[in-house]
Amino acid sequence: MSKYDKLWQYVKNDGRECFKLTQEDIKEILGFPMDHSFLNAKKELLAFGYQVGKISLKDKTVMFNKIND
């Protein structure tokens, strides 16, 4: 079990093709701020049918994209 499972489940349940969350949104979902381990853990999201898109440090946002089979 990953510390990011709550976020992955949230993304899967959202269901949109493509959407953006702020770092504040992610902190609210997880209960803690994301850190550098997110970069290694993001591959886990593939099992939930999504992938992490653009991570903007400037805007403090993360894009999530649904994987089309």
N, C-alpha and C positions, 0 to 999 in steps of 0.2 A: 504494500500500500504506500502510495506517494503522499507527501504533504500537500500536493496540488490536486489530489483527487476531487475535492470539493469544487474546485474551479473547473476541472474537466467535465464533471457532471453538470454543472451550471451551463457550460457552453453547449453540451449535447442537448440538454433540455430546452435551450433557447430555440434551436431549430432553424434559425435564419441562415441563408447561404453565406453571408458575409456581414460581420459587424465588428465594432470597435469598443473596447472597454478602457477606461482610464485606470491608472495605477490605484487611484482611490477606490474605484469600483471593485477592483481585484482585492484590495485590502479588506473591503467590507465583506466580500464573499468568503474569503479565506479566514479572516480574523487576525491576519498578520500581513505586513507588507511583503511583496515579492522581492527576492534577492537574486544574486548571481546564479544560484542553483536552478532558477527558472530556465536558463539557457540550456542546461543539460536535461531538464525534466520535460521540456516542451515536446520532445518526440513521443512521450507517453500519450499525448492527445490524439495521435493517429488511431489508436485503438477505440476512440470514441467517435470516429468519423470526421474529425476536423484536423486542421493543421494551424500552427501559429504563422501568421503572415508577418507584415511589417511591425517591428517594434520601434517606436519613435521615442527616443530619449528626450528630444526637445519638447514634444507635446505631451510626453508621459502617457502614451497610449499603446495598446497592443491590438492588432487586427487578428481576427479569427476567420478562417475560411473553411467552409464545408467541402469535404472531399467527395467528388462525384465519381461513382463507380463506372 
